[in-house]
Amino acid sequence: MTKFSWLLLAVLVLPACTMIPKYQRPAAPVAPQYAGTASTATNTAADLAWRDFISDERLQEWVALSLHNNRDLRVASLNVAQSRAQYRITQAAAYPGIDANGSFAREHAAGATTDTWNANIGTTSYEVDLWGRVRSLSREALEKYFATDAARMAAKISLVAEVSRQYFALRSAEEQIGLAEQTRQAVQENYTVNQARFEAGASDELDLRTAEGQVQTAKINVLTYQRQRDEAMNALVLLAGQPWPANLPVARPFMATNLLAAVAPGLPSELVQRRPDILEAEYTLRAANANIGAARAAFFPRITFTSSIGTTSDEFSKLFTSGTGVWGFSPQITLPIFTGGQNRADLDSAKISTRIEIANYEKAIQTAFREVADALTDTQAYGRELTERAALVKAQQQRLSLATARYEHGADTYLNVLSAQQDLYSAQQGQIQAQYNRLASQISLYQALGGGWK
């Protein structure tokens, strides 16, 4: 082996150090546990797949369609692929690029014409990464790739949550439409009876106009909830990324208690490993930390070399014969002496960027803690409220029956019947809304705990 070959081999295998600061994960700036919460659930949200969390088969179909077709999620996936390609680009700089080339030149001088044929293989301007500058940049790109992938998983969880919310908004509007139609029919019957009584002189016009107002109010309510239903349908179509699908499974009853699985909140410290957006913030912090290594390496000499080995001849037929071989090795060292403070400024900027990302990471944890705490509070509160509203509906139904009986026997005015009907309808509306709120809070808790990404 020639001296050149030994030197080239030594340069390639020379272990490179790195000037990246040792990474230490910042402490989570939150309380060790959630205050005032208790749960008997044993399911860990991050390990609970969305199909296990969602029981309604119709909603499962909507989520599956959205995960396949949603354009925002598609862009997030393409961002991951692009980030991975960028990492591969920076990683390639750690290895010498080897090129093969051939050339022919014909020159005429002093009455003579000469031909020159060349063929060689070699590398150009390969940086020997003694101080880890290239490795630091490669590590930075790798961490950014991880961050992009975490962002994709966060987008996936958000999509599952938003599809679920819009689906239950649609189901809630459908329930409200059914209730409004039922109420409209009931008050229409009352209006017909009052009209007959008024024409017979058995009641005054006030009762008639009161009943008429009930009918108009019920009609307006139907129109309002139809608009809400249509808006929820439009939102689902957008999220699913396709027109309304045919042959969807039958929806489960909206007031069922087992539409979504219960999840355990765990401890705030576990969110660091559960939430993709927190992982994204940490990977971004790691990338900034790696960039400090590249900025530090800029203060030290940069060694590059160009090398080649090949053959040259004045005749093509003799190009690869004995005695035509040539080789070259040209190392170069660049020592920064005066840069106008640029290297120092780059290092200061890298350190400040790291401090910024530490703050962003801590803020991500605090935001996650707040979202989980709110979702826990809402889930428990809406669960209790739903129980109380069911009791309220039962009481208002009994009240309406009593008021109607008293009115029919002439023992009371129609205004009491009207008041009982309005209060019952309001209680039933509130019950449906409380069910939606409970479901939405369960979805928010699942999302806040980093549900279903592992």
Secondary structure, 3 states (H helix, E strand, C coil): CCHHHHHHHHHHHCCCCCCCCCCCCCCCCCCCCCCCCCCCCCCEHHHCCHHHHECCHHHHHHHHHHHHHCHHHHHHHHHHHHHHHHHHHHHHCCCCCEEEEEEEEEEEECCEEEEEEEEEEEEEEEEECCCCHHHHHHHHHHHHHHHHHHHHHHHHHHHHHHHHHHHHHHHHHHHHHHHHHHHHHHHHHHHHHHHHHHHCCCCCHHHHHHHHHHHHHHHHHHHHHHHHHHHHHHHHHHHHCCCCCCCCCCCCCCCCCCCECCCECCCHHHHHHHCHHHHHHHHHHHHHHHHHHHHHHCCCCEEEEEEEEEEEECCHHHCCCCCCEEEEEEEEEECCCCCCCHHHHHHHHHHHHHHHHHHHHHHHHHHHHHHHHHHHHHHHHHHHHHHHHHHHHHHHHHHHHHHHHHHHCCCCCHHHHHHHHHHHHHHHHHHHHHHHHHHHHHHHHHHHCCCCCC
